Amino acid sequence: MTEIKNLIDGYIAAWNETDEAARAAKVAEVFVEQIEYTDPLASVHGHDELSTLIGGAQAQFAGLTFRLAGEPDAHHDVVRFTWELAPGAGEALVVGFDVALIAPDGRIGAVAGFLDKVPAM
């Protein structure tokens, strides 16, 4: 389970990386080249599109960071986990639940994301 936790920690780190070059490197480390990422607000394919999506989320939620909420749960090549977007250690403004498929090389090959809590617009 340590490998899975490290992988998901890398996932969260990629979503928190604000430097474009460092984020691109982290995305390449954590996700397969043809990553398929889908959530209620986006559907992207590949490292470049995912990195752009992450940058857009950071711009939209400036000053907030992602954090893992609880421990990942995994079996076979599937892992599910809950994350939060919050100001530091403060209350989460956004909460999501992601399901990731682990590719044979140990990186993430696909993600289906769900939003459990979003700010009122």
N, C-alpha and C positions, 0 to 999 in steps of 0.2 A: 504493500500500500504506500510505502515511502516514495516509490517512483511516481505514482499517480499524484500524490500530494505535491511533489516537486514540480510536476508538469502543470498542475493547476496554479501553483504559486507563480510559475512562469507566465501563464495565461494572464493572471491578474497584473503581473509586472508589465506585460506588453500593453495592457489597457491604461496603465499609469505612466508609461514612458512618454515624456513630452518632446524630447529631442528626436527629430525625424529620422536621422541616420541610426541612432541607437534603437529607436522603435522598429525600424526595418530589420535590424539585426536580430532583435528579440522575436519578432514575428517569424522570421526564417528559422529561428531555433525551435520555436514552439509548434509551428503549424507547417503542414506539408505545403508544397508550392501551389497546388491547386485547391487549397482550402475552400470549402463551401460554408459560408456563415449566413444564417438566416435568423432574423428576429422579427417582431411585429412592425418594425420601422425600416428594416433594410434587408437586402439580399445581395451579398457580394461574393465574388470568386477571386481567389488568388491573393498573393501577398500584398500587391500594391493597392488593390481595392480595400482590403481589410485594414491596412495601415491608414489609408485615407479616411475610412469610416471611424477609426479610433481617434484620429486627429479632430474630426468633426464633433465627436462626442465630447472631447476635451474642451473644444471651443465653446460648445453649448453649455457645458457644466463647469466652467472655469472655477478653479479653487477647490473642486471636489475630487476625491480619490476613490478608486475601487478598492474593496477589501472582501476577502472570503468570509462568508457567514457560516460557521460550522465546518465540518469535515466533508470532503468529497466522498461520495458513495459510488463504488465501482464493481463491476463484474465483467468477465470476458474482456471485450474491447470497448465497453461503454462506461462513461462516468457522468454522474450528475452532481451538480453543486449549486449552492445559492451564493449570490454575491450582493454587495451593497455599494451604493455610491453615496458618499457622505463627506461633510467638511471635517477632516481629521478624525478624531475619536467621537465626533458628535453623532446625533441621530441621523439615520439613513434617510435621504430624500427619495431615493430610487432603490428598489429591491428587485432582483431578477433571479431566474432559475435557468440554468443552461444544462443541456445534455450534449456531451461531446463523444464522438467516435474516435478511438485511437487507431491510427494507421499501423501497419506492420513495423514501420521503422521507429515507433514509439512516440511520434509527434501526433498532433491533433489533425484529423482529416476532414471533419465536418462538425458543425455546431448548430444546434437548434436552440434558440434563446426565447425565453418567455419573460414578460414583465409582470411582476406581482404587485408592485406599488410604484406609481408615477405621480409627479406633482400635478396638482390641478392647474389647468390652463385658463 
